[in-house]
Amino acid sequence: MILASQSPRRRDLLELITPDFRVIPADVDESVQESEQPDHFVARLAEAKARAVASHANQGELIIGSDTTVSAGGVILNKPSDQPDFLSMMDRLSGQTHQVYSGVCVLIDDHADVRVVRTDVTFRELSMEERLHYWQTGEPKDKAGGYGIQGLAARFVQSIQGSYTNVVGLPLVELEAMLNNAS
């Protein structure tokens, strides 16, 4: 089995299902296409990542590709490019409910099974001081939507409806079902 991701969070989550996999990061363009909806965006990238590492797979070897994004008010929020971008994201998330989408692709040879999981997350109101302090920790810089629910931002989350592991970056219930169907 190959995990087509460089995310340490995805590695840790996949280890909860199986320790038997290798990691080959996928190099794909993660730009959002014009008018692309978040569910289509993550599905497209999950499959693209799996296919990008397919040349490294043995015949019949299973490849897992995944991508996660945050959407607030219909706007896709990927990783913040700088502090002003991060603060803009926090303006959209503070005191609001947003959606986290993950696309997961299980690829064997040329057959791809792709699924999308959505989780609704509600943040409490965040002060500017809290936002700036969180940015200064460095944690938001490599995370979709500018936060990690499994880290310091857990204290911002008022409620969650759906899969927690989806918000972390790999929806385990759905992935395990996909893996069982593939075997």
Secondary structure, 3 states (H helix, E strand, C coil): CEECCCCHHHHHHHHCCCCCCEECCCCCCCCCCCCCCHHHHHHHHHHHHHHHCHHHCCCCCEEEEEEEEEEECCEEECCCCCHHHHHHHHHHHCCCEEEEEEEEEEEECCEEEEEEEEEEEEECCCCHHHHHHHHHHCHHHHCHHHCCCCCHHHHHEEEEECCHHHHHCCCHHHHHHHHHHHC
